[in-house]
Amino acid sequence: MKELTVKQKLVFEAIKEFIDKNSFPPTCNELKNILGYSSPNSITGHLDFIEKKGYIKRTPAIARSIVVLQA
């Protein structure tokens, strides 16, 4: 499994913390707000790479579809 970049690690950790706190995954907009990004497209890009590296799984067109595969 490929290692995450620093920014990808921050996104991945934010996802895990959100799920631990709320028992459901965050949306891209929620992640954008948590991490201080101005565009949800930035988050989507990070999620694409995190998914390609095997840390999460998403279902297209479902807002809360993030499933953590690697802790």
N, C-alpha and C positions, 0 to 999 in steps of 0.2 A: 504494500500500500504506500502510495506517495505521501510525503509529508506536506502539511498545510503551511502556507505562508503566514506571516505575522497577522496580516489583515484577515485572512481566512480563519485563523485560529480565534480571533476576536469575535467574528460572526458566529462560528461554531459554538464557542463558549456562551455567547448571548442566547443562542437557540436553546442550549441545554439548561441554562439558568431560567429562561422563560418557561420551559416545560416543567421544570421542578417546582416553580412557584405557582403555575396556573393549571397544570395537568393537561394542557393542550399546547400545540405549537403556535408560534407567532406568525403573523402575516408579514409580507415584505414591507408594508408600510409601518408596522409595529417595529420591525427590526431597524428600519430607516430612522425612526424616531429615537429608539434606544441608543443607537450607535452614532447619532448626529449626522447622518448623511442627508444630502439635499435631494437626492434622486433615488427612487425605488429601483431604477435600472442598475445602479451600482450594487445594490444588495442582490438583485437577480443574477448579475454576473458572478459575484462571489459564490452564490448558491450553486450555480452551474458547475463551477470548478470543484467545490466541496463535494458535490454529488458525483462528479467524474472520478474523484479520488476515493470514493467508496465510504465516505463518512455519514452521508445522509441519503435518503430516497425521497423523491417527490412525485406527486401525481399531477400532471398538467391540468390546468383550469380549476383546481380546487385550492382555495385560499389557504387553508390550514393543513396542507398535505405533507409537511416535513416529518419524516420519521428518522430518528437517530439510529444509525447502524453500529457506530463505533463510539464507545465512551471514552 
